[in-house]
Amino acid sequence: MAKHNSSWTLRINHERCTECRMCYLVCRELDINAVYVALDPLHRIEIDTDSCTYPGCTACLAYCPAEGSIIEAESGRSMVPPPAGAHRWWLKQTTDL
């Protein structure tokens, strides 16, 4: 999948993340591979901002069970649960077809 053109990126809020790895699994399943397990520190989940296609893909937001664990890096806005409109880019694309 190609790199997105948006300047918006996601990051993990480790104070809220339960390390369940649902975001990791769904990202791998979609073959985006932006969510990974960092070897240091503590084998925690991280997001590779160069590989992440947000806002083009928001699957990790839908699968994450831990409120406030994924945030927009630039704004600090919590994205879990996904705020209203987080998935609207996709709805607009399908109605334009």
C-alpha positions in Angstrom: 0.0 0.0 0.0 1.3 3.5 -0.8 2.3 6.1 1.7 -0.6 8.5 2.4 -0.3 12.2 1.6 -1.8 13.4 4.9 0.3 15.1 7.5 -1.8 13.5 10.2 -0.4 10.5 12.0 -1.4 8.2 14.8 0.5 7.1 17.9 0.0 4.8 20.8 -0.8 6.3 24.2 1.0 3.8 26.4 -0.7 5.0 29.5 -4.0 3.6 28.1 -2.9 0.8 25.8 -3.5 -2.7 27.2 -1.1 -4.3 24.7 -3.9 -6.7 23.5 -2.4 -6.4 19.9 -5.7 -6.2 18.1 -4.4 -3.1 16.2 -1.3 -5.1 15.3 -3.4 -8.1 14.0 -5.7 -6.1 11.9 -2.9 -4.0 10.4 -1.0 -7.2 9.4 -4.2 -8.7 8.0 -4.7 -5.7 5.8 -1.0 -6.0 4.7 -0.3 -2.4 5.8 2.2 -3.5 8.5 2.4 -0.1 10.2 1.7 -1.4 13.7 4.6 -3.3 15.1 6.0 -4.6 18.4 9.0 -2.6 19.3 11.9 -4.5 20.9 12.7 -1.7 23.2 11.3 -0.6 25.5 9.3 -3.4 27.0 8.0 -5.0 23.7 5.3 -2.3 23.4 3.1 -1.7 20.4 4.2 1.3 18.2 3.0 2.8 14.9 5.4 3.4 12.0 4.3 6.8 10.8 6.0 6.2 7.4 3.8 3.1 6.8 0.6 4.1 8.4 -2.0 5.2 5.8 -4.3 7.1 8.3 -6.7 8.7 7.6 -7.0 6.4 4.6 -7.3 3.4 6.9 -8.9 3.5 10.3 -9.1 -0.3 11.0 -7.0 -0.2 14.1 -9.4 2.4 15.6 -12.3 0.1 15.1 -10.6 -3.0 16.6 -9.0 -1.3 19.6 -10.9 -2.0 22.9 -8.9 0.4 25.1 -10.4 3.9 25.2 -7.9 6.6 24.6 -5.1 4.3 23.5 -4.6 5.5 20.0 -4.3 9.3 19.5 -3.6 11.7 16.7 0.0 12.7 17.2 -0.4 16.3 16.1 -3.6 17.2 18.0 -3.4 14.7 20.9 -7.1 13.9 20.2 -8.2 10.4 21.3 -9.3 8.3 18.4 -10.6 5.3 20.4 -13.5 5.0 20.3 -13.4 6.6 16.8 -15.0 10.1 16.9 -17.9 10.9 14.7 -16.6 11.4 11.2 -13.4 9.4 11.5 -14.6 7.0 8.8 -16.4 9.6 6.6 -13.6 9.8 4.0 -14.6 6.2 3.0 -18.3 7.0 2.8 -17.7 10.0 0.6 -15.6 7.9 -1.8 -18.2 5.2 -2.1 -21.0 7.7 -2.9 -18.9 9.4 -5.6 -18.7 6.1 -7.6 
